[in-house]
Each structure stands twice: as C-alpha cells, then as structure tokens.
Amino acid sequence: MRGFLKKSRFINRILPEKAENEYKGYKIAKITFLIICIISIIRSLIHFLAPDGGAESIAGIDLSIEGGEIIVAFFALWGSSQLLLALVFLIVYFRYDNLIPLMYTLIIIEYVMRIVVGRIRPFETMNVPPGAIWNFIIIPLAIVMLLLSIKQPNKQKLDINSELQ
C-alpha cells in the first residue's frame, strides 16, 4: 500500500509531502476555490451572527416550536465551525496552495455527508433551503475542480513557425 501511495500522482497531488505555496493545477480551480472560500465565510457569518442563525429566515425552519432557541444555538455553533473551516481554506489559498486538491476532497466529503444526513434524518421546512440546492451544485463542481487542480496544465506552446521550417 505504501508503494502505491508513493507512486500515485493523484494521491501525491491530494496529499503532498510538503505543504507549500507551489500550486500546479489549472488557475480556474484556484479561482473557484477562492470563490468557495468567500461564500463559506459569508454563509458562516450569517449562521453565527443572524438573530435566528438563518434557521427560519433562510432555511425555513419553524422556530416557534418548543426548543426553537436551541435550533438557533445549533445554527450559531454550525456557523462557528464553518467559519473555522473557511479560515483554513483562506490560509491554504494564500500560504499553502498546493493543498487546494486536499481542500476540494474535503469539500466533496462534507457535502456528500450533508446529503446522507439529510436522507437519514429528514425534517420539514417551510421552503426549500438554499443549502439543499447548493449541495447538488457544489459536489459536481468540486469534483471537476479537484480534477483540474490535480492536472498540471501543459505549459509548452507549439511554435508554428519552427514547425513550418
């Protein structure tokens, strides 16, 4: 198994030996990662700071039930953990960008787990929460961006003039 991990370019791009600022993938994957970072920060701050944590105003969860304040508290806790992860994303983006493929892998795992939890523990809302839609957008997007962050663009340009001579 250890030999496989050393030889696999795919695994080495996701789990490099050193964390450094030497990104080798496509630029679109790095830019998309920054956009996801910004969205994550905004979303986490809403959950953390909004009076209802976004539970009723955004997700459509009825907070007038007994225990509604507990739901708001859990949304705030969720927002704090989302903010922490978003800060890790920013650190990776600006300082250790060769870990972007690993971050895309974590994004995929997180959102797949959200869908699984939603299926195992469904609950009623007054409307379709934006997060429920976002889950199905972010997973395929993150898979494509993971592949583009792993694949190294071909920097060699064909010089047509030298080919014609």
C-alpha positions in Angstrom: 0.0 0.0 0.0 2.8 2.4 0.9 4.4 1.9 -2.5 1.1 2.7 -4.2 0.8 6.0 -2.3 4.3 7.0 -3.3 3.7 6.1 -7.0 0.3 7.6 -7.4 0.4 11.1 -8.9 -3.2 11.5 -8.0 -2.7 10.7 -4.3 0.6 12.8 -4.2 -1.3 15.8 -5.5 -4.0 15.5 -2.8 -1.5 14.6 0.0 1.8 16.2 -1.0 4.8 15.5 1.2 5.2 19.2 1.9 2.7 22.0 2.3 4.0 24.9 0.3 2.9 27.7 -1.9 3.5 26.0 -5.2 0.2 25.3 -6.9 0.5 23.3 -10.2 -3.1 22.9 -11.3 -5.3 24.9 -13.5 -5.9 28.5 -12.5 -9.7 28.2 -12.8 -9.6 25.6 -10.0 -7.7 28.0 -7.7 -10.0 31.0 -8.5 -13.1 28.8 -7.9 -11.6 27.7 -4.6 -11.3 31.4 -3.6 -15.0 32.0 -4.5 -16.0 29.0 -2.4 -13.9 30.4 0.5 -15.8 33.7 0.2 -19.2 32.0 0.0 -18.2 29.9 3.0 -17.2 33.0 5.1 -20.5 34.8 4.3 -22.6 31.7 5.0 -20.8 31.0 8.3 -21.2 34.6 9.4 -24.9 34.5 8.7 -25.3 31.3 10.8 -23.1 32.7 13.5 -24.4 36.3 13.8 -28.0 36.5 12.5 -30.7 36.6 15.2 -32.2 33.4 14.0 -28.9 32.0 12.7 -30.7 31.9 9.3 -32.7 28.9 10.5 -36.1 30.5 9.9 -35.3 33.4 7.6 -33.2 31.4 5.2 -33.7 27.7 5.8 -37.4 27.9 6.5 -37.3 26.1 9.9 -40.2 26.9 12.1 -38.7 28.4 15.3 -42.0 29.0 17.1 -41.9 25.4 18.3 -40.7 24.4 21.8 -36.9 24.3 21.6 -36.7 26.9 18.8 -33.9 28.7 20.7 -31.9 25.5 20.8 -32.1 25.3 17.0 -30.8 28.9 16.8 -27.9 28.0 19.1 -27.0 25.0 17.0 -27.0 27.1 13.9 -24.6 29.5 15.6 -22.4 26.6 16.6 -22.5 25.3 13.0 -21.6 28.8 11.8 -18.6 28.9 14.1 -17.3 25.6 12.7 -18.0 26.7 9.1 -16.0 29.9 9.8 -13.1 27.9 11.2 -13.0 25.8 8.1 -13.3 28.9 5.8 -10.3 30.4 7.6 -8.4 27.2 7.0 -9.4 27.5 3.3 -8.0 31.1 3.2 -4.8 30.0 4.8 -4.4 27.3 2.2 -5.3 29.7 -0.6 -2.7 32.3 0.4 0.1 30.3 2.0 -0.1 26.6 1.2 -1.9 26.4 -2.2 -0.6 23.0 -3.1 -3.1 21.7 -0.6 -6.1 23.0 -2.7 -6.7 19.5 -4.1 -7.0 18.2 -0.5 -9.4 21.0 0.3 -11.6 20.1 -2.7 -11.5 16.5 -1.4 -12.8 17.7 2.0 -15.4 19.8 0.4 -16.7 16.8 -1.6 -16.8 14.6 1.5 -18.5 17.3 3.6 -21.3 17.9 1.1 -21.8 14.2 0.4 -22.2 13.7 4.2 -24.7 16.6 4.3 -26.8 14.8 1.7 -26.5 11.5 3.5 -27.6 13.1 6.8 -30.5 14.8 5.1 -31.7 11.4 3.9 -31.1 9.6 7.2 -32.6 12.4 9.3 -35.1 14.3 7.2 -37.1 17.2 8.6 -39.7 19.6 7.4 -39.1 23.2 6.4 -41.4 25.9 5.2 -39.4 26.2 2.0 -36.5 24.6 0.2 -33.4 25.9 2.0 -30.7 27.3 -0.4 -28.2 24.8 1.2 -30.3 21.9 -0.1 -29.9 23.2 -3.7 -26.2 24.2 -3.1 -25.3 20.7 -2.1 -26.2 19.4 -5.5 -24.3 22.2 -7.3 -21.1 22.1 -5.2 -20.4 18.3 -5.4 -20.1 18.1 -9.2 -18.3 21.5 -9.3 -15.8 20.4 -6.6 -15.2 17.1 -8.4 -14.4 18.9 -11.7 -12.3 21.5 -9.8 -10.5 18.7 -7.9 -9.5 17.1 -11.2 -8.4 20.4 -12.6 -6.4 21.2 -9.5 -4.6 17.9 -9.8 -3.9 18.0 -13.6 -1.0 20.2 -14.5 -1.7 22.5 -17.5 0.5 21.9 -20.5 2.8 24.9 -20.4 4.5 24.0 -23.7 3.2 26.0 -26.6 3.7 24.7 -30.1 5.7 27.2 -32.1 4.1 27.0 -35.5 6.9 28.9 -37.2 9.5 26.4 -36.1 7.3 23.5 -37.3 7.0 25.1 -40.7 10.7 25.4 -41.3 
